[in-house]
């Protein structure tokens, strides 16, 4: 209903102003109003038209721009929250990186210490093994010396002394065998 009234208020002045003659005769407007120009009534009509337009369109336009500004403010707040969350995540990631670097340095240090201990253990084991091998070599050499001495004695005895030359009784044989076994 409001729109019909406003539309009629806009159309009626336009119809009144459109009734001019272009042939130079005294116009009907001149006869009715006594003025030659209709500048001031047009200004008044324009003012009325602008005020009606403002009355009808101002609130929707205000609401549109207010909603738009609230939407933009909401988006900005959301972006700021995301930015803050990203900064917090970056700080956490940096802390985890620093912790990881510290752990890596500790692991490297522990590995170096462990490598030194292993090297010492290996060196000690090698030294012990060398000593043991030296002792085994000495024992083997001693054994070989005894063996070669026995063989030499046996050769000398077997060539020069025969079984007939040695008189052994059973007690001496048992004594010799027990010495050999022991």
MIDOSE-1310 file (N, C-alpha, C; in nm, 2 decimals, decimal comma, always signed):
residues 182
xxxx	+0,08/-0,12/+0,00/+0,00/+0,00/+0,00/+0,09/+0,13/+0,00; +0,19/+0,12/+0,08/+0,29/+0,24/+0,09/+0,35/+0,26/-0,05; +0,38/+0,16/-0,12/+0,44/+0,17/-0,25/+0,35/+0,24/-0,35; +0,22/+0,20/-0,34/+0,13/+0,26/-0,44/+0,11/+0,41/-0,41
xxxx	+0,11/+0,45/-0,29/+0,10/+0,59/-0,25/+0,22/+0,67/-0,30; +0,34/+0,61/-0,27/+0,46/+0,68/-0,31/+0,47/+0,69/-0,46; +0,43/+0,58/-0,53/+0,44/+0,58/-0,68/+0,34/+0,69/-0,74; +0,22/+0,70/-0,68/+0,13/+0,80/-0,73/+0,18/+0,94/-0,70
xxxx	+0,25/+0,96/-0,58/+0,31/+1,09/-0,56/+0,43/+1,13/-0,65; +0,49/+1,03/-0,71/+0,60/+1,05/-0,80/+0,54/+1,07/-0,94; +0,44/+1,00/-0,98/+0,38/+1,01/-1,12/+0,30/+1,14/-1,14; +0,22/+1,18/-1,04/+0,13/+1,30/-1,06/+0,21/+1,42/-1,09
xxxx	+0,31/+1,46/-1,02/+0,39/+1,58/-1,05/+0,45/+1,57/-1,19; +0,49/+1,45/-1,23/+0,55/+1,43/-1,36/+0,45/+1,46/-1,47; +0,33/+1,42/-1,45/+0,22/+1,44/-1,55/+0,19/+1,59/-1,56; +0,19/+1,66/-1,44/+0,16/+1,80/-1,45/+0,26/+1,88/-1,52
xxxx	+0,39/+1,84/-1,50/+0,50/+1,91/-1,56/+0,51/+1,88/-1,71; +0,46/+1,77/-1,75/+0,47/+1,73/-1,89/+0,37/+1,80/-1,98; +0,29/+1,88/-1,93/+0,19/+1,95/-2,01/+0,23/+2,08/-2,06; +0,34/+2,10/-2,12/+0,39/+2,23/-2,17/+0,38/+2,22/-2,32
xxxx	+0,37/+2,34/-2,38/+0,37/+2,36/-2,53/+0,50/+2,41/-2,58; +0,55/+2,36/-2,69/+0,68/+2,40/-2,74/+0,66/+2,51/-2,85; +0,54/+2,56/-2,88/+0,53/+2,65/-2,99/+0,54/+2,79/-2,96; +0,57/+2,83/-2,84/+0,59/+2,96/-2,79/+0,47/+3,03/-2,75
xxxx	+0,35/+2,98/-2,75/+0,23/+3,05/-2,71/+0,24/+3,05/-2,56; +0,15/+3,13/-2,50/+0,14/+3,13/-2,36/+0,10/+3,00/-2,31; +0,17/+2,95/-2,23/+0,15/+2,81/-2,19/+0,04/+2,81/-2,08; -0,01/+2,69/-2,07/-0,12/+2,67/-1,97/-0,06/+2,70/-1,83
xxxx	+0,07/+2,66/-1,81/+0,14/+2,68/-1,68/+0,14/+2,83/-1,65; +0,17/+2,91/-1,75/+0,18/+3,05/-1,73/+0,05/+3,11/-1,70; -0,05/+3,06/-1,76/-0,19/+3,10/-1,73/-0,23/+3,06/-1,59; -0,19/+2,95/-1,54/-0,23/+2,90/-1,41/-0,15/+2,96/-1,30
xxxx	-0,02/+2,97/-1,32/+0,06/+3,02/-1,21/+0,11/+3,16/-1,22; +0,11/+3,21/-1,34/+0,16/+3,35/-1,36/+0,31/+3,36/-1,36; +0,38/+3,25/-1,38/+0,52/+3,25/-1,39/+0,56/+3,18/-1,52; +0,67/+3,22/-1,57/+0,72/+3,17/-1,70/+0,80/+3,04/-1,68
xxxx	+0,87/+3,03/-1,58/+0,95/+2,90/-1,56/+0,90/+2,82/-1,44; +0,93/+2,70/-1,45/+0,88/+2,61/-1,34/+1,00/+2,55/-1,26; +1,11/+2,63/-1,25/+1,23/+2,59/-1,18/+1,20/+2,55/-1,04; +1,14/+2,64/-0,96/+1,12/+2,61/-0,82/+1,03/+2,50/-0,79
xxxx	+0,92/+2,48/-0,87/+0,84/+2,36/-0,84/+0,91/+2,24/-0,88; +1,00/+2,24/-0,98/+1,08/+2,12/-1,01/+1,17/+2,09/-0,90; +1,23/+2,19/-0,84/+1,33/+2,17/-0,73/+1,25/+2,11/-0,61; +1,13/+2,16/-0,58/+1,05/+2,10/-0,48/+1,01/+1,96/-0,51
xxxx	+0,97/+1,93/-0,63/+0,94/+1,80/-0,67/+1,06/+1,70/-0,66; +1,17/+1,75/-0,70/+1,29/+1,67/-0,69/+1,32/+1,64/-0,54; +1,31/+1,74/-0,46/+1,33/+1,72/-0,32/+1,24/+1,62/-0,26; +1,11/+1,63/-0,30/+1,01/+1,53/-0,25/+1,05/+1,39/-0,30
xxxx	+1,09/+1,39/-0,42/+1,12/+1,25/-0,48/+1,24/+1,19/-0,41; +1,34/+1,28/-0,38/+1,46/+1,23/-0,32/+1,43/+1,19/-0,17; +1,35/+1,26/-0,10/+1,31/+1,23/+0,03/+1,23/+1,10/+0,04; +1,14/+1,08/-0,06/+1,06/+0,95/-0,06/+1,16/+0,84/-0,10
xxxx	+1,25/+0,86/-0,19/+1,34/+0,76/-0,22/+1,43/+0,72/-0,10; +1,47/+0,82/-0,03/+1,55/+0,80/+0,09/+1,47/+0,72/+0,19; +1,34/+0,76/+0,21/+1,25/+0,69/+0,31/+1,24/+0,55/+0,27; +1,23/+0,51/+0,14/+1,20/+0,38/+0,10/+1,33/+0,29/+0,10
xxxx	+1,44/+0,35/+0,06/+1,56/+0,27/+0,03/+1,66/+0,28/+0,14; +1,66/+0,38/+0,22/+1,76/+0,41/+0,32/+1,78/+0,29/+0,42; +1,68/+0,24/+0,48/+1,69/+0,13/+0,57/+1,74/+0,00/+0,51; +1,69/-0,04/+0,39/+1,75/-0,16/+0,33/+1,90/-0,14/+0,30
xxxx	+1,93/-0,02/+0,25/+2,08/+0,01/+0,22/+2,16/+0,01/+0,34; +2,11/+0,07/+0,45/+2,18/+0,07/+0,58/+2,20/-0,07/+0,63; +2,09/-0,15/+0,62/+2,10/-0,29/+0,67/+2,20/-0,37/+0,59; +2,20/-0,35/+0,46/+2,29/-0,42/+0,37/+2,43/-0,39/+0,40
xxxx	+2,46/-0,25/+0,42/+2,60/-0,22/+0,45/+2,64/-0,25/+0,59; +2,54/-0,25/+0,68/+2,57/-0,29/+0,82/+2,60/-0,44/+0,82; +2,52/-0,52/+0,75/+2,54/-0,66/+0,75/+2,68/-0,69/+0,68; +2,70/-0,62/+0,58/+2,83/-0,64/+0,50/+2,95/-0,60/+0,60
xxxx	+2,94/-0,50/+0,67/+3,05/-0,46/+0,76/+3,06/-0,56/+0,87; +2,95/-0,61/+0,92/+2,96/-0,72/+1,03/+3,02/-0,84/+0,97; +2,98/-0,88/+0,85/+3,04/-1,00/+0,78/+3,19/-0,98/+0,76; +3,23/-0,86/+0,72/+3,37/-0,84/+0,70/+3,45/-0,84/+0,84
xxxx	+3,38/-0,78/+0,94/+3,45/-0,79/+1,07/+3,46/-0,93/+1,12; +3,35/-1,01/+1,10/+3,36/-1,15/+1,14/+3,47/-1,23/+1,06; +3,48/-1,20/+0,93/+3,59/-1,27/+0,86/+3,72/-1,22/+0,91; +3,74/-1,10/+0,94/+3,87/-1,05/+0,99/+3,90/-1,11/+1,13
xxxx	+3,80/-1,13/+1,21/+3,82/-1,19/+1,34/+3,86/-1,34/+1,32; +3,79/-1,40/+1,23/+3,82/-1,54/+1,20/+3,96/-1,56/+1,14; +4,00/-1,46/+1,06/+4,14/-1,47/+1,00/+4,24/-1,44/+1,11; +4,21/-1,35/+1,20/+4,30/-1,32/+1,31/+4,32/-1,44/+1,40
xxxx	+4,20/-1,51/+1,43/+4,21/-1,63/+1,51/+4,30/-1,74/+1,44; +4,27/-1,76/+1,31/+4,35/-1,85/+1,23/+4,50/-1,82/+1,23; +4,53/-1,69/+1,22/+4,67/-1,64/+1,22/+4,73/-1,66/+1,36; +4,66/-1,64/+1,46/+4,71/-1,66/+1,60/+4,73/-1,81/+1,62
xxxx	+4,64/-1,89/+1,57/+4,66/-2,04/+1,58/+4,78/-2,08/+1,50; +4,80/-2,03/+1,39/+4,92/-2,06/+1,31/+5,04/-2,02/+1,38; +5,04/-1,90/+1,44/+5,16/-1,86/+1,52/+5,19/-1,95/+1,63; +5,08/-1,99/+1,70/+5,10/-2,08/+1,82/+5,15/-2,22/+1,77
xxxx	+5,10/-2,27/+1,66/+5,15/-2,39/+1,60/+5,30/-2,38/+1,56; +5,33/-2,26/+1,51/+5,47/-2,24/+1,47/+5,56/-2,24/+1,59; +5,52/-2,17/+1,70/+5,60/-2,17/+1,82/+5,61/-2,32/+1,88; +5,50/-2,39/+1,87/+5,51/-2,53/+1,92/+5,61/-2,61/+1,83
xxxx	+5,60/-2,59/+1,70/+5,69/-2,66/+1,61/+5,83/-2,62/+1,63; +5,85/-2,50/+1,66/+5,99/-2,45/+1,69/+6,04/-2,51/+1,82; +5,95/-2,52/+1,92/+5,99/-2,58/+2,05/+6,03/-2,73/+2,03; +5,94/-2,80/+1,95/+5,97/-2,94/+1,92/+6,10/-2,96/+1,84
xxxx	+6,12/-2,86/+1,75/+6,25/-2,87/+1,67/+6,37/-2,85/+1,76; +6,36/-2,75/+1,85/+6,47/-2,73/+1,95/+6,49/-2,85/+2,04; +6,38/-2,91/+2,08/+6,39/-3,03/+2,17/+6,46/-3,14/+2,09; +6,42/-3,16/+1,96/+6,47/-3,26/+1,88/+6,62/-3,24/+1,85
xxxx	+6,66/-3,11/+1,83/+6,80/-3,08/+1,81/+6,88/-3,11/+1,94; +6,82/-3,08/+2,05/+6,89/-3,11/+2,18/+6,90/-3,26/+2,20; +6,80/-3,33/+2,17/+6,80/-3,48/+2,18/+6,90/-3,54/+2,08; +6,91/-3,48/+1,96/+7,00/-3,53/+1,86/+7,15/-3,51/+1,91
xxxx	+7,17/-3,39/+1,97/+7,30/-3,36/+2,02/+7,34/-3,45/+2,13; +7,24/-3,48/+2,22/+7,26/-3,58/+2,33/+7,29/-3,72/+2,28; +7,22/-3,76/+2,18/+7,24/-3,89/+2,12/+7,38/-3,90/+2,06; +7,42/-3,80/+1,99/+7,55/-3,79/+1,92/+7,66/-3,80/+2,03
xxxx	+7,64/-3,72/+2,14/+7,74/-3,73/+2,25/+7,74/-3,86/+2,31; +7,62/-3,92/+2,34/+7,62/-4,06/+2,40/+7,68/-4,16/+2,30; +7,66/-4,15/+2,17/+7,72/-4,24/+2,08/+7,87/-4,23/+2,07; +7,92/-4,10/+2,09/+8,07/-4,09/+2,09/+8,12/-4,15/+2,22
xxxx	+8,06/-4,13/+2,33/+8,11/-4,19/+2,45/+8,10/-4,35/+2,44; +7,99/-4,40/+2,39/+7,98/-4,54/+2,37/+8,08/-4,60/+2,28; +8,11/-4,52/+2,17/+8,21/-4,56/+2,07/+8,35/-4,57/+2,14; +8,38/-4,47/+2,23/+8,51/-4,47/+2,30/+8,51/-4,59/+2,39
xxxx	+8,40/-4,62/+2,47/+8,40/-4,73/+2,55/+8,42/-4,86/+2,48; +8,35/-4,87/+2,36/+8,37/-4,99/+2,28/+8,51/-5,01/+2,23; +8,57/-4,89/+2,19/+8,71/-4,90/+2,14/+8,80/-4,94/+2,25; +8,78/-4,89/+2,37/+8,86/-4,93/+2,49/+8,84/-5,08/+2,51
xxxx	+8,72/-5,13/+2,51/+8,69/-5,27/+2,54/+8,76/-5,36/+2,43; +8,74/-5,32/+2,30/+8,80/-5,39/+2,19/+8,95/-5,39/+2,21; +9,01/-5,28/+2,24/+9,16/-5,27/+2,26/+9,20/-5,36/+2,37; +9,13/-5,36/+2,49/+9,16/-5,45/+2,60/+9,15/-5,60/+2,56
xxxx	+9,04/-5,63/+2,49/+9,02/-5,76/+2,44/+9,13/-5,81/+2,35; +9,17/-5,72/+2,26/+9,28/-5,75/+2,17/+9,41/-5,77/+2,24; +9,44/-5,69/+2,34/+9,56/-5,70/+2,42/+9,56/-5,84/+2,50; +9,44/-5,87/+2,56/+9,43/-5,99/+2,63/+9,44/-6,11/+2,53
xxxx	+9,38/-6,10/+2,42/+9,40/-6,21/+2,32/+9,54/-6,22/+2,27; +9,61/-6,11/+2,25/+9,75/-6,11/+2,21/+9,83/-6,18/+2,32; +9,81/-6,15/+2,45/+9,88/-6,21/+2,56/+9,85/-6,36/+2,56; +9,72/-6,39/+2,54/+9,69/-6,53/+2,54/+9,76/-6,61/+2,43
xxxx	+9,75/-6,54/+2,31/+9,82/-6,61/+2,20/+9,97/-6,62/+2,22; +10,03/-6,52/+2,29/+10,17/-6,52/+2,32/+10,20/-6,64/+2,41; +10,11/-6,66/+2,52/+10,13/-6,77/+2,61/+10,11/-6,90/+2,54; +10,01/-6,91/+2,45/+9,99/-7,03/+2,38/+10,11/-7,06/+2,29
xxxx	+10,17/-6,96/+2,23/+10,28/-6,98/+2,14/+10,40/-7,03/+2,22; +10,42/-6,97/+2,34/+10,53/-7,01/+2,43/+10,51/-7,16/+2,47; +10,38/-7,19/+2,51/+10,36/-7,33/+2,55/+10,38/-7,43/+2,43; +10,33/-7,38/+2,31/+10,35/-7,47/+2,20/+10,49/-7,49/+2,17
xxxx	+10,57/-7,38/+2,18/+10,71/-7,39/+2,15/+10,78/-7,48/+2,25; +10,74/-7,47/+2,38/+10,79/-7,55/+2,48/+10,76/-7,70/+2,46; +10,63/-7,72/+2,42/+10,59/-7,85/+2,39/+10,66/-7,91/+2,27; +10,68/-7,83/+2,17/+10,76/-7,88/+2,05/+10,90/-7,91/+2,09
xxxx	+10,96/-7,82/+2,17/+11,10/-7,85/+2,22/+11,10/-7,98/+2,29; +11,01/-8,00/+2,38/+11,01/-8,13/+2,45/+10,99/-8,25/+2,36; +10,90/-8,22/+2,26/+10,87/-8,33/+2,17/+10,99/-8,36/+2,09; +11,05/-8,26/+2,04/+11,17/-8,29/+1,96/+11,28/-8,35/+2,04
xxxx	+11,29/-8,31/+2,17/+11,39/-8,36/+2,26/+11,36/-8,51/+2,28; +11,23/-8,55/+2,30/+11,19/-8,69/+2,32/+11,22/-8,77/+2,20; +11,19/-8,71/+2,08/+11,22/-8,78/+1,96/+11,37/-8,81/+1,94; +11,44/-8,70/+1,98/+11,59/-8,72/+1,97/+11,64/-8,83/+2,06
xxxx	+11,59/-8,82/+2,19/+11,63/-8,92/+2,29/+11,58/-9,06/+2,24; +11,46/-9,07/+2,19/+11,41/-9,20/+2,15/+11,49/-9,25/+2,03; +11,53/-9,16/+1,94/+11,61/-9,21/+1,82/+11,74/-9,26/+1,87; +11,80/-9,18/+1,96/+11,93/-9,22/+2,01/+11,92/-9,35/+2,09
xxxx	+11,82/-9,36/+2,17/+11,80/-9,49/+2,25/+11,76/-9,60/+2,16; +11,68/-9,58/+2,06/+11,64/-9,69/+1,98/+11,75/-9,74/+1,89; +11,84/-9,65/+1,85/+11,95/-9,69/+1,76/+12,06/-9,76/+1,85; +12,09/-9,71/+1,96/+12,20/-9,76/+2,04/+12,16/-9,87/+2,14
xxxx	+12,05/-9,87/+2,19/+12,01/-9,96/+2,29/+11,90/-10,05/+2,23; +11,91/-10,17/+2,26/+11,81/-10,27/+2,21/+11,74/-10,32/+2,33; +11,63/-10,40/+2,30/+11,55/-10,46/+2,41/+11,63/-10,56/+2,49; +11,73/-10,62/+2,43/+11,81/-10,72/+2,50/+11,90/-10,65/+2,60
xxxx	+11,94/-10,53/+2,57/+12,03/-10,46/+2,66/+11,97/-10,42/+2,79; +11,84/-10,40/+2,79/+11,77/-10,35/+2,91/+11,69/-10,46/+2,97; +11,72/-10,47/+3,10/+11,65/-10,57/+3,17/+11,55/-10,50/+3,26; +11,42/-10,53/+3,23/+11,32/-10,46/+3,31/+11,24/-10,57/+3,38
xxxx	+11,21/-10,54/+3,49/+11,12/-10,63/+3,56/+10,98/-10,57/+3,56; +10,88/-10,64/+3,60/+10,74/-10,59/+3,59/+10,72/-10,47/+3,68; +10,79/-10,45/+3,79/+10,77/-10,34/+3,88/+10,82/-10,21/+3,81; +10,93/-10,22/+3,74/+10,99/-10,10/+3,68/+10,90/-10,06/+3,56
xxxx	+10,84/-10,16/+3,49/+10,75/-10,13/+3,38/+10,63/-10,05/+3,43; +10,57/-10,10/+3,54/+10,45/-10,03/+3,59/+10,49/-9,89/+3,64; +10,61/-9,88/+3,70/+10,66/-9,75/+3,74/+10,67/-9,65/+3,63; +10,74/-9,70/+3,52/+10,76/-9,61/+3,40/+10,62/-9,57/+3,34
xxxx	+10,53/-9,67/+3,33/+10,40/-9,64/+3,27/+10,32/-9,54/+3,35; +10,33/-9,55/+3,48/+10,26/-9,46/+3,57/+10,32/-9,32/+3,56; +10,45/-9,31/+3,54/+10,51/-9,18/+3,52/+10,47/-9,11/+3,39; +10,46/-9,20/+3,28/+10,41/-9,15/+3,15/+10,27/-9,10/+3,16
xx	+10,19/-9,18/+3,23/+10,05/-9,14/+3,23/+10,03/-9,01/+3,31; +10,10/-9,00/+3,42/+10,09/-8,88/+3,50/+10,16/-8,77/+3,44
